[in-house]
Amino acid sequence: MSLTLTGVGRGSAQTWNWLRTNDTTLLVPTPPAADPAAEVPAAARRIACGAGVEATQWLDAAATQRRVVVVPADASYKLVEVKIDAAAGHVAQTSVFVRPGASARVNVVVADGLAADPVESDAREGAAANEAQAREADQPREADDAPVTAGHALRIHAEAGSHVTVTLLVAATAGEQYLDSMGIVADDRAEVEVRQYVIGAATTALGTNVDLTGDRSRLDLSLRYLAGKGEKLDLGYEVPVRGRHARANLAMTGVLSDDAHKALRATIDLVHGCKGAKGTEQETVLVCGDDVMNKTLPTILCDEDDVEGNHGAAIGSISPDQLAYLADRGLTEDEVEGLFRRAIVEDAAATLPGAAPSAVVAWARETLGNDAAAEIEASVADGARALEQ
């Protein structure tokens, strides 16, 4: 059986419905019967997630990896790793509470062939039995008309003076679908950094909501993405800025080729009372194909006078002059476009931590070929040796 999720990633700033940019619809497998472990921790229920209520409820019900992590006050470093096997359709639910002055890093890797993470200690009554039931429900089910769908519901509360870094790599293959719903609340002087890379999946839907409630709170978010033949991306970002002198910086870069479809909704909402706040969002898109469909909706909402807001998008193709210049040096148009795509893949392998580099290499071996994968792997090894010296 399958069901249809509607209103996925719906933004607060709506445009004409006929443009089909306001949200997306996903066909997903029906989750197993809900069990008590699917209950979201009470402190996390107040955190709004970006993919919307219906999509997030599906993730909570379908989750078979559930973690609740509390980082003590002033803790210097806490690492939370989440590995999601896209081929198996694994779904995870993670709640992280970062106490005042603490720092934490959440690394999420979505790829084929990843084993499920062990669940951290959970003090809730009946947690062990609930987890066993959830793992049993994760056994393969009869195929239906919905694609294999992996997902993650991530909720984070960054308390006063804390620092949180979130990284996400989506490196799935054709025929697989990934749904991500993330919600973050940042208190006074909390700093949040989010780095996302989407390099592979038939359909990827990312919904991100970061609520800058505290004074002098800060968000720095970057996204780099690829989409090629038959692939679809739906990207939604909501950043309510409530704190005085808060900062929100969003930067997106991507390459679209063949008949890829992509929609991006990015809204920074400068709420009344956020005096001295600043928000900036910028997207750069390289279009490599006549059949590409790109939709970009950058929005600044403002209900305060003493603020700054900037938004924009640069969308285009490689110019004929640039192609002619490179052709004189022996590069065809396909090779030039391939260099731009390869740059994003290599950047993901070189900069993302934990299991991400090996996942990128495995994806490259499957998608780009053995030679390209070997070159990327060698580049990662060279970078690691340079850091050791």
The 8 nearest C-alpha neighbors of each residue, nearest first, counted from 0:
[[1, 143, 29, 28, 2, 144, 145, 142],
 [0, 2, 28, 29, 27, 145, 143, 144],
 [1, 3, 27, 29, 26, 28, 4, 0],
 [2, 4, 26, 25, 27, 5, 24, 1],
 [3, 5, 25, 24, 54, 26, 2, 53],
 [6, 4, 24, 7, 3, 23, 25, 53],
 [5, 7, 22, 9, 23, 8, 24, 4],
 [6, 8, 23, 50, 5, 22, 9, 51],
 [9, 7, 50, 206, 22, 235, 51, 49],
 [10, 8, 22, 6, 7, 21, 51, 11],
 [11, 9, 12, 8, 21, 13, 264, 235],
 [10, 12, 13, 9, 266, 237, 21, 268],
 [13, 11, 10, 14, 266, 298, 300, 21],
 [14, 12, 21, 11, 10, 15, 16, 9],
 [13, 15, 16, 21, 12, 20, 18, 296],
 [16, 14, 17, 18, 13, 19, 21, 20],
 [17, 15, 18, 19, 14, 21, 20, 13],
 [16, 18, 19, 15, 20, 14, 21, 13],
 [17, 19, 16, 20, 15, 14, 21, 294],
 [20, 18, 17, 16, 21, 22, 15, 23],
 [19, 21, 18, 22, 262, 294, 16, 14],
 [20, 22, 9, 13, 19, 10, 14, 16],
 [23, 21, 9, 8, 6, 7, 20, 10],
 [22, 24, 7, 6, 5, 25, 8, 233],
 [23, 25, 5, 4, 7, 6, 3, 26],
 [26, 24, 4, 3, 27, 23, 5, 7],
 [25, 27, 3, 145, 2, 4, 1, 24],
 [26, 28, 145, 2, 1, 25, 3, 148],
 [29, 27, 1, 145, 30, 2, 0, 26],
 [28, 30, 1, 0, 2, 27, 31, 61],
 [29, 31, 61, 28, 60, 32, 57, 33],
 [32, 30, 33, 136, 61, 29, 60, 137],
 [31, 33, 34, 30, 60, 136, 61, 29],
 [34, 32, 60, 31, 37, 35, 61, 30],
 [33, 35, 36, 37, 32, 129, 133, 132],
 [36, 34, 37, 38, 129, 33, 125, 126],
 [37, 35, 129, 38, 34, 126, 130, 133],
 [38, 36, 35, 60, 34, 59, 39, 33],
 [39, 37, 36, 35, 40, 59, 34, 60],
 [38, 40, 41, 37, 44, 43, 59, 36],
 [41, 39, 43, 42, 38, 44, 94, 67],
 [40, 42, 44, 43, 39, 45, 38, 46],
 [41, 43, 40, 44, 45, 46, 39, 96],
 [44, 42, 40, 45, 41, 46, 154, 39],
 [45, 43, 41, 46, 42, 39, 40, 47],
 [44, 46, 43, 47, 42, 41, 184, 48],
 [47, 45, 44, 43, 182, 48, 154, 183],
 [48, 46, 182, 45, 49, 208, 44, 183],
 [49, 47, 182, 181, 180, 208, 50, 51],
 [48, 50, 206, 207, 208, 180, 51, 181],
 [51, 49, 206, 8, 180, 7, 48, 54],
 [52, 50, 49, 8, 54, 7, 53, 55],
 [51, 53, 55, 54, 56, 50, 48, 47],
 [54, 52, 56, 55, 51, 57, 4, 5],
 [55, 53, 57, 56, 52, 51, 50, 7],
 [54, 56, 58, 52, 57, 53, 51, 59],
 [55, 57, 59, 53, 58, 54, 52, 60],
 [58, 56, 54, 60, 55, 59, 61, 53],
 [57, 59, 55, 61, 56, 60, 62, 152],
 [58, 60, 56, 62, 57, 61, 37, 55],
 [61, 59, 57, 58, 33, 37, 62, 56],
 [60, 62, 30, 58, 59, 57, 90, 63],
 [63, 61, 90, 91, 59, 64, 60, 58],
 [62, 64, 133, 134, 90, 91, 65, 137],
 [65, 63, 91, 62, 92, 118, 90, 66],
 [66, 64, 92, 93, 91, 63, 118, 62],
 [65, 67, 93, 118, 119, 94, 68, 92],
 [66, 68, 94, 95, 93, 121, 69, 65],
 [67, 69, 95, 94, 96, 66, 70, 119],
 [68, 70, 96, 95, 97, 71, 67, 98],
 [69, 71, 97, 98, 96, 68, 72, 74],
 [72, 70, 98, 74, 69, 73, 101, 97],
 [71, 73, 98, 99, 101, 74, 100, 70],
 [72, 74, 101, 100, 75, 99, 71, 98],
 [75, 73, 101, 72, 71, 76, 102, 70],
 [74, 76, 102, 101, 73, 77, 103, 100],
 [77, 75, 102, 103, 74, 78, 101, 104],
 [78, 76, 103, 104, 102, 79, 70, 75],
 [77, 79, 104, 103, 105, 80, 76, 106],
 [80, 78, 105, 104, 106, 77, 81, 103],
 [81, 79, 106, 105, 107, 78, 82, 116],
 [80, 82, 107, 106, 108, 116, 83, 79],
 [83, 81, 108, 107, 116, 109, 115, 113],
 [82, 84, 109, 89, 85, 108, 113, 115],
 [83, 85, 113, 111, 110, 87, 89, 86],
 [84, 86, 88, 111, 110, 149, 87, 109],
 [87, 85, 111, 88, 84, 175, 112, 147],
 [86, 88, 85, 84, 89, 147, 149, 111],
 [89, 87, 149, 148, 85, 147, 86, 84],
 [88, 90, 149, 84, 87, 83, 85, 150],
 [91, 89, 62, 150, 149, 151, 63, 61],
 [92, 90, 64, 151, 62, 65, 63, 150],
 [91, 93, 65, 152, 151, 62, 153, 64],
 [94, 92, 66, 153, 65, 67, 152, 154],
 [93, 95, 154, 67, 155, 153, 68, 66],
 [96, 94, 155, 68, 69, 67, 154, 97],
 [97, 95, 69, 156, 155, 70, 98, 68],
 [98, 96, 70, 157, 158, 156, 101, 69],
 [97, 99, 72, 158, 71, 101, 70, 96],
 [100, 98, 159, 158, 72, 161, 160, 101],
 [99, 101, 161, 73, 160, 72, 98, 159],
 [102, 100, 73, 74, 161, 72, 99, 98],
 [103, 101, 162, 76, 161, 75, 163, 74],
 [104, 102, 77, 163, 76, 78, 164, 162],
 [103, 105, 164, 78, 163, 165, 79, 77],
 [104, 106, 79, 165, 80, 78, 164, 166],
 [107, 105, 80, 166, 165, 81, 79, 167],
 [106, 108, 81, 167, 82, 166, 80, 168],
 [109, 107, 168, 82, 167, 355, 83, 110],
 [110, 108, 169, 83, 168, 170, 85, 84],
 [111, 109, 171, 170, 85, 84, 108, 169],
 [112, 110, 86, 85, 84, 113, 171, 109],
 [111, 113, 84, 114, 110, 86, 85, 87],
 [114, 112, 84, 111, 83, 82, 115, 110],
 [115, 113, 116, 112, 84, 82, 83, 117],
 [114, 116, 82, 83, 113, 117, 84, 64],
 [115, 117, 82, 118, 114, 81, 64, 80],
 [118, 116, 119, 115, 64, 66, 65, 114],
 [117, 119, 66, 116, 65, 120, 64, 121],
 [120, 118, 66, 121, 117, 67, 68, 65],
 [119, 121, 122, 118, 67, 66, 68, 126],
 [122, 120, 123, 119, 126, 67, 66, 118],
 [121, 123, 124, 120, 126, 125, 127, 67],
 [124, 122, 126, 121, 125, 127, 36, 40],
 [123, 125, 126, 122, 127, 121, 128, 129],
 [126, 124, 128, 127, 129, 123, 36, 35],
 [125, 127, 129, 123, 124, 128, 130, 121],
 [128, 126, 130, 129, 125, 131, 121, 124],
 [129, 127, 131, 130, 125, 126, 132, 133],
 [128, 130, 126, 132, 36, 127, 131, 125],
 [129, 131, 133, 127, 132, 128, 126, 134],
 [132, 130, 128, 134, 133, 129, 135, 127],
 [133, 131, 129, 135, 130, 134, 128, 136],
 [132, 134, 130, 136, 63, 131, 135, 129],
 [135, 133, 137, 131, 136, 132, 63, 130],
 [134, 136, 132, 137, 133, 138, 131, 130],
 [137, 135, 133, 134, 138, 31, 132, 63],
 [136, 138, 134, 135, 63, 139, 133, 89],
 [137, 139, 136, 135, 140, 134, 87, 133],
 [140, 138, 137, 141, 87, 136, 142, 88],
 [141, 139, 142, 138, 137, 136, 143, 31],
 [140, 142, 143, 139, 0, 138, 28, 144],
 [141, 143, 140, 144, 145, 0, 139, 28],
 [144, 142, 145, 0, 141, 1, 28, 146],
 [143, 145, 146, 1, 142, 0, 28, 26],
 [146, 144, 27, 28, 143, 26, 1, 147],
 [147, 145, 148, 175, 176, 144, 174, 27],
 [146, 148, 175, 88, 176, 145, 149, 86],
 [149, 147, 176, 88, 177, 146, 175, 27],
 [150, 148, 88, 177, 89, 90, 85, 176],
 [151, 149, 90, 178, 177, 179, 91, 58],
 [150, 152, 91, 179, 90, 92, 153, 180],
 [151, 153, 92, 180, 181, 58, 179, 93],
 [154, 152, 181, 93, 94, 92, 151, 182],
 [153, 155, 94, 182, 183, 181, 95, 93],
 [156, 154, 183, 95, 96, 94, 157, 182],
 [155, 157, 184, 96, 183, 158, 97, 185],
 [158, 156, 185, 97, 161, 184, 189, 186],
 [157, 159, 186, 99, 98, 161, 97, 156],
 [160, 158, 187, 99, 186, 189, 161, 188],
 [159, 161, 189, 100, 188, 99, 187, 158],
 [160, 162, 100, 189, 101, 99, 159, 102],
 [161, 163, 102, 190, 189, 191, 103, 101],
 [164, 162, 191, 103, 102, 104, 192, 190],
 [163, 165, 192, 104, 193, 191, 105, 103],
 [166, 164, 193, 105, 104, 106, 192, 194],
 [167, 165, 194, 106, 195, 193, 107, 105],
 [166, 168, 195, 107, 108, 196, 106, 194],
 [167, 169, 196, 108, 109, 197, 195, 170],
 [168, 170, 197, 109, 171, 198, 199, 196],
 [171, 169, 199, 110, 198, 109, 168, 362],
 [172, 170, 200, 110, 199, 111, 169, 85],
 [171, 173, 200, 199, 175, 174, 201, 170],
 [174, 172, 201, 175, 200, 171, 199, 230],
 [173, 175, 201, 172, 146, 176, 200, 147],
 [176, 174, 147, 201, 200, 173, 172, 148],
 [175, 177, 148, 202, 201, 203, 147, 200],
 [176, 178, 149, 203, 150, 148, 204, 202],
 [179, 177, 150, 204, 203, 205, 149, 151],
 [180, 178, 205, 151, 150, 206, 204, 152],
 [181, 179, 50, 206, 152, 49, 48, 207],
 [182, 180, 153, 207, 48, 49, 152, 154],
 [181, 183, 48, 208, 154, 47, 209, 46],
 [184, 182, 209, 155, 156, 154, 210, 208],
 [183, 185, 210, 156, 209, 157, 211, 155],
 [186, 184, 157, 211, 189, 212, 213, 210],
 [185, 187, 213, 159, 158, 189, 212, 157],
 [213, 186, 188, 214, 159, 216, 189, 215],
 [189, 187, 216, 160, 215, 159, 214, 190],
 [188, 190, 160, 161, 216, 159, 185, 186],
 [191, 189, 217, 162, 216, 218, 163, 188],
 [192, 190, 218, 163, 164, 162, 217, 219],
 [191, 193, 164, 219, 220, 218, 165, 163],
 [192, 194, 220, 165, 164, 166, 221, 219],
 [195, 193, 166, 221, 220, 222, 165, 167],
 [194, 196, 167, 222, 166, 168, 221, 223],
 [197, 195, 168, 223, 224, 222, 167, 169],
 [196, 198, 224, 169, 168, 199, 225, 223],
 [199, 197, 225, 170, 224, 169, 196, 344],
 [198, 200, 170, 171, 172, 197, 169, 201],
 [201, 199, 171, 172, 202, 175, 173, 176],
 [200, 202, 230, 173, 174, 175, 176, 231],
 [203, 201, 231, 176, 200, 230, 232, 177],
 [202, 204, 177, 232, 176, 178, 200, 233],
 [203, 205, 233, 178, 234, 232, 179, 177],
 [206, 204, 179, 234, 235, 178, 180, 233],
 [205, 207, 49, 50, 235, 180, 8, 179],
 [208, 206, 49, 181, 236, 182, 180, 235],
 [207, 209, 49, 237, 182, 48, 238, 236],
 [210, 208, 183, 238, 182, 184, 211, 237],
 [211, 209, 184, 239, 212, 238, 183, 185],
 [212, 210, 240, 185, 213, 241, 216, 242],
 [213, 211, 241, 242, 186, 210, 185, 240],
 [187, 212, 214, 186, 242, 216, 211, 185],
 [213, 215, 242, 243, 187, 216, 245, 244],
 [216, 214, 245, 188, 244, 187, 243, 213],
 [217, 215, 188, 189, 245, 213, 214, 187],
 [216, 218, 246, 190, 245, 247, 191, 215],
 [219, 217, 247, 191, 192, 248, 190, 246],
 [220, 218, 192, 248, 247, 249, 193, 191],
 [221, 219, 193, 249, 192, 194, 248, 218],
 [220, 222, 250, 194, 251, 249, 195, 193],
 [221, 223, 251, 195, 196, 194, 252, 250],
 [224, 222, 252, 196, 253, 251, 195, 197],
 [223, 225, 253, 197, 196, 198, 222, 252],
 [226, 224, 198, 254, 253, 255, 197, 227],
 [227, 225, 255, 230, 259, 256, 254, 231],
 [228, 226, 256, 259, 230, 257, 255, 229],
 [227, 229, 257, 258, 230, 259, 256, 226],
 [228, 230, 259, 258, 227, 231, 201, 260],
 [231, 229, 201, 259, 227, 228, 226, 202],
 [232, 230, 202, 260, 261, 259, 201, 203],
 [231, 233, 261, 203, 202, 204, 260, 262],
 [232, 234, 204, 262, 261, 263, 203, 205],
 [233, 235, 263, 205, 204, 262, 264, 206],
 [234, 236, 206, 264, 8, 263, 265, 205],
 [237, 235, 265, 207, 208, 264, 206, 266],
 [236, 238, 208, 266, 265, 267, 207, 209],
 [237, 239, 267, 209, 210, 208, 268, 240],
 [240, 238, 268, 210, 267, 211, 241, 269],
 [241, 239, 211, 269, 268, 270, 242, 238],
 [242, 240, 212, 273, 270, 211, 239, 272],
 [243, 241, 214, 213, 273, 212, 245, 240],
 [242, 244, 273, 214, 274, 245, 276, 275],
 [245, 243, 276, 275, 215, 214, 274, 242],
 [244, 246, 215, 276, 216, 243, 242, 217],
 [247, 245, 217, 277, 278, 276, 218, 216],
 [246, 248, 278, 218, 217, 219, 279, 277],
 [247, 249, 219, 279, 280, 278, 218, 220],
 [248, 250, 280, 220, 221, 279, 219, 281],
 [249, 251, 221, 281, 280, 282, 220, 222],
 [252, 250, 282, 222, 221, 223, 283, 281],
 [253, 251, 283, 223, 282, 284, 222, 224],
 [252, 254, 224, 284, 223, 225, 285, 283],
 [253, 255, 285, 225, 284, 286, 340, 224],
 [256, 254, 226, 286, 287, 259, 227, 225],
 [255, 257, 287, 227, 288, 259, 258, 286],
 [256, 258, 288, 228, 227, 259, 291, 290],
 [259, 257, 291, 290, 228, 229, 256, 260],
 [260, 258, 291, 227, 230, 228, 226, 229],
 [259, 261, 292, 231, 293, 291, 232, 230],
 [262, 260, 232, 293, 231, 233, 294, 292],
 [261, 263, 294, 233, 295, 293, 234, 20],
 [262, 264, 234, 295, 235, 296, 233, 294],
 [265, 263, 235, 296, 236, 297, 234, 295],
 [264, 266, 236, 297, 235, 298, 237, 296],
 [267, 265, 298, 237, 299, 236, 238, 297],
 [266, 268, 238, 299, 239, 300, 237, 269],
 [267, 269, 300, 239, 270, 240, 299, 301],
 [270, 268, 301, 240, 300, 302, 239, 267],
 [269, 271, 241, 302, 268, 240, 273, 272],
 [272, 270, 302, 303, 273, 269, 241, 301],
 [271, 273, 274, 270, 303, 241, 243, 242],
 [274, 272, 243, 242, 241, 276, 271, 270],
 [275, 273, 243, 305, 276, 272, 306, 244],
 [274, 276, 244, 306, 305, 243, 273, 277],
 [277, 275, 244, 245, 306, 274, 243, 273],
 [278, 276, 307, 246, 306, 308, 247, 245],
 [277, 279, 247, 308, 246, 248, 307, 309],
 [280, 278, 309, 248, 310, 308, 249, 247],
 [281, 279, 249, 310, 250, 248, 309, 311],
 [280, 282, 311, 250, 312, 310, 251, 249],
 [281, 283, 251, 312, 252, 250, 313, 284],
 [282, 284, 313, 252, 312, 314, 251, 253],
 [285, 283, 314, 253, 252, 254, 313, 286],
 [284, 286, 254, 316, 315, 314, 255, 253],
 [285, 287, 316, 255, 315, 288, 254, 256],
 [288, 286, 256, 255, 316, 285, 257, 336],
 [289, 287, 257, 256, 290, 291, 286, 258],
 [288, 290, 291, 287, 257, 258, 286, 256],
 [289, 291, 258, 288, 257, 292, 259, 256],
 [292, 290, 258, 259, 288, 289, 257, 260],
 [291, 293, 260, 259, 261, 290, 294, 258],
 [292, 294, 261, 260, 262, 291, 295, 259],
 [295, 293, 262, 261, 263, 296, 292, 20],
 [294, 296, 263, 262, 297, 264, 293, 312],
 [295, 297, 264, 263, 298, 265, 294, 20],
 [298, 296, 265, 264, 266, 310, 295, 311],
 [299, 297, 266, 265, 296, 267, 300, 310],
 [298, 300, 267, 266, 268, 308, 301, 310],
 [301, 299, 268, 269, 267, 298, 302, 266],
 [300, 302, 269, 303, 268, 270, 299, 271],
 [301, 303, 271, 270, 269, 304, 300, 272],
 [304, 302, 271, 301, 305, 272, 306, 270],
 [303, 305, 306, 302, 274, 301, 271, 307],
 [304, 306, 274, 275, 303, 307, 276, 273],
 [307, 305, 275, 276, 304, 277, 274, 303],
 [308, 306, 277, 278, 276, 309, 305, 275],
 [309, 307, 278, 277, 279, 299, 306, 310],
 [308, 310, 279, 278, 280, 307, 311, 299],
 [311, 309, 280, 281, 279, 297, 298, 308],
 [310, 312, 281, 297, 280, 282, 313, 309],
 [311, 313, 282, 281, 283, 314, 310, 297],
 [312, 314, 283, 282, 284, 315, 311, 281],
 [315, 313, 284, 283, 285, 312, 286, 316],
 [316, 314, 285, 286, 284, 313, 317, 283],
 [315, 317, 286, 285, 318, 287, 314, 284],
 [316, 318, 321, 319, 322, 315, 285, 287],
 [317, 319, 321, 320, 316, 322, 315, 323],
 [320, 318, 322, 321, 323, 317, 324, 316],
 [321, 319, 323, 318, 322, 324, 317, 325],
 [320, 322, 324, 318, 323, 319, 325, 317],
 [323, 321, 319, 325, 324, 320, 326, 318],
 [324, 322, 326, 320, 321, 325, 319, 327],
 [323, 325, 321, 327, 322, 326, 320, 328],
 [324, 326, 328, 322, 327, 323, 330, 321],
 [327, 325, 330, 323, 329, 328, 324, 331],
 [328, 326, 325, 324, 329, 323, 330, 322],
 [329, 327, 325, 326, 330, 324, 323, 331],
 [328, 330, 326, 327, 325, 331, 324, 334],
 [331, 329, 326, 325, 334, 328, 335, 332],
 [330, 332, 334, 333, 326, 335, 329, 325],
 [331, 333, 335, 334, 336, 322, 330, 326],
 [334, 332, 336, 331, 335, 337, 330, 338],
 [333, 335, 337, 331, 332, 336, 330, 338],
 [336, 334, 332, 338, 337, 333, 331, 330],
 [337, 335, 333, 339, 338, 334, 332, 340],
 [336, 338, 334, 340, 335, 339, 341, 333],
 [337, 339, 341, 335, 336, 340, 342, 334],
 [340, 338, 342, 336, 337, 341, 335, 343],
 [341, 339, 337, 342, 338, 343, 254, 336],
 [340, 342, 338, 344, 343, 339, 337, 345],
 [343, 341, 339, 345, 340, 344, 346, 338],
 [342, 344, 346, 341, 345, 340, 347, 223],
 [345, 343, 341, 347, 346, 342, 348, 340],
 [346, 344, 348, 342, 347, 343, 349, 341],
 [345, 347, 343, 349, 344, 348, 350, 342],
 [348, 346, 344, 345, 349, 350, 351, 343],
 [347, 349, 356, 345, 346, 359, 350, 351],
 [350, 348, 346, 347, 379, 345, 351, 356],
 [349, 351, 347, 348, 346, 352, 356, 345],
 [350, 352, 347, 355, 348, 349, 356, 353],
 [353, 351, 355, 350, 354, 356, 106, 166],
 [352, 354, 355, 351, 356, 106, 80, 357],
 [353, 355, 357, 356, 358, 352, 108, 82],
 [354, 356, 358, 353, 357, 351, 352, 108],
 [357, 355, 348, 359, 358, 354, 360, 351],
 [356, 358, 360, 359, 355, 354, 361, 348],
 [359, 357, 355, 361, 356, 360, 362, 354],
 [358, 360, 362, 356, 357, 361, 348, 363],
 [361, 359, 363, 357, 372, 362, 358, 364],
 [362, 360, 358, 364, 363, 359, 357, 365],
 [361, 363, 359, 365, 360, 364, 366, 358],
 [362, 364, 367, 360, 366, 372, 365, 361],
 [365, 363, 368, 372, 369, 361, 362, 366],
 [364, 366, 362, 363, 368, 367, 361, 369],
 [365, 367, 363, 364, 368, 362, 172, 361],
 [368, 366, 363, 364, 371, 365, 372, 369],
 [369, 367, 364, 370, 371, 366, 365, 372],
 [368, 370, 364, 372, 371, 373, 367, 363],
 [371, 369, 373, 372, 368, 374, 364, 367],
 [370, 372, 374, 373, 369, 368, 367, 375],
 [373, 371, 364, 363, 369, 375, 360, 374],
 [372, 374, 376, 370, 371, 375, 369, 377],
 [373, 375, 377, 371, 372, 376, 378, 370],
 [376, 374, 378, 372, 377, 373, 345, 371],
 [377, 375, 373, 379, 378, 374, 372, 360],
 [376, 378, 380, 374, 379, 375, 373, 381],
 [377, 379, 375, 381, 376, 380, 374, 382],
 [380, 378, 382, 376, 377, 381, 349, 383],
 [379, 381, 377, 383, 382, 378, 376, 384],
 [382, 380, 378, 384, 383, 379, 377, 385],
 [383, 381, 385, 379, 380, 384, 378, 386],
 [382, 384, 380, 386, 385, 381, 379, 387],
 [385, 383, 387, 381, 386, 382, 380, 388],
 [384, 386, 382, 388, 383, 387, 381, 380],
 [385, 387, 383, 384, 388, 382, 381, 380],
 [388, 386, 384, 385, 383, 382, 381, 380],
 [387, 385, 386, 384, 383, 382, 381, 380]]
